[in-house]
Amino acid sequence: MLPQIAGLGPGEIALILAVLVLLFGASKLPELARGSGRALRIFKAETKGLMDDDDEDVKPQRSPEQREIQANPPTLDAETERRAAERRAAEHRDDPA
């Protein structure tokens, strides 16, 4: 017994193939099959690309060191903070507004 494809028996499949040969000609069928294969390959590549794009939207995992630095950013030493405060004060004095 032959396996059925989409509920079609061997007789129906043979009839469909005969109609295709009559409509397109025997020389066009391989070209149609190649074109269909290319289209399916392109479609598969594009859907895979879309799925990869979705994966890139997920935030990257950070290392424990990166999480620690983000949670506790390094502070400036006292001398650097004093200079920055003096610079801001000087800019404020020079501001005519």
N, C-alpha and C positions, 0 to 999 in steps of 0.2 A: 504494500500500500504506500502511495506517495504522500508526503506531508502536504497539508493544505496551507496556502499562504493567504492570510486575511480572509479565510473562509472560502477561498476559490479553489475549485478542483483543477486537475490537470487539463481538462477540456476547456474550461473558461480561460485559463492562462494561455493556452495555445491559440485560442480565438483572439485574445487581446494582442498577442505578439503578431499574428497574421494581419490584424488591422493596422498595427503600427508600421509594419513593413509596407503595406499598401499605401498608407498615407505619406510616409517620409522616404520611402525607398531604402533599399538595403545599404546603399553607400552612406546615407546620412545618419543611420542609427549609431555607429561607433562615435561619430562626431558629437551627437546629442549626449551620449553616455559620458564622453570626456568633459563636455561642457557642464553637465550636471555634477560630475565629480569635482571639478574645479570650484563650482559655486558652493558645494557643500563644504569643501576644504576652507574656502574663504570665510564662510559663515561660522564655521567652528573656530577659526583663528580669531575672528572678531568677538565672538561671545567669550572666548577665553581671555581676550584682552580686557573686556569689560569687567569680568570677574576679578582680574588682577588689579584693575583700577579701584574696585571696591575694597580690596584688601589693603591698598596703600592708604585709604582714608582712616584706617584704624591707627590710633596713636602708637608709635614705636615704644617698645619696652625700654625702660631706663635701668641702668645698673644701680646697685645700692649706693655707690659713690655719687652718681649723678643726682639721685633722689636726696641724699644728705646735703649736697651743695645747694640744691634748690630750696630745701627746707630751711637751711641755715647758711645764707650767703655770707661769704667772708666780709668782715668789716675792715674799715680803714684803721690804721694805727693812729694813735693820739696826735702825732705830729702832722700827719697828712690831713686829719680832720681839722686841726687848728688852722692850717694854711688855707684849706677850702673855705672855712668860715671867714677868715680875713679877706679872701678874694671876693666872697659874696658881699661882705660889708663894704668893701671898696667900690664894687660895682653899684651898690645901692646909693653910696654917697655921690658918685659921679652921675647918677641918673637925674636929669633935670625935672622929671615929673614928680 
